[in-house]
Amino acid sequence: MVFPSIGIAILRNAALRRSLLRNFTTEKKFLSYADSFLQKERP
């Protein structure tokens, strides 16, 4: 698996971690929006 080593590299790189955190919060907002949209679409 490649993911754990990528995770370790991210943990070591603070600047990358900050940018990823920014992307992650944006993604979380998008996912919660998509989730509420799906809740409305479901009968």
Beta strands, then each sheet from edge to edge (+ up, - down):
end
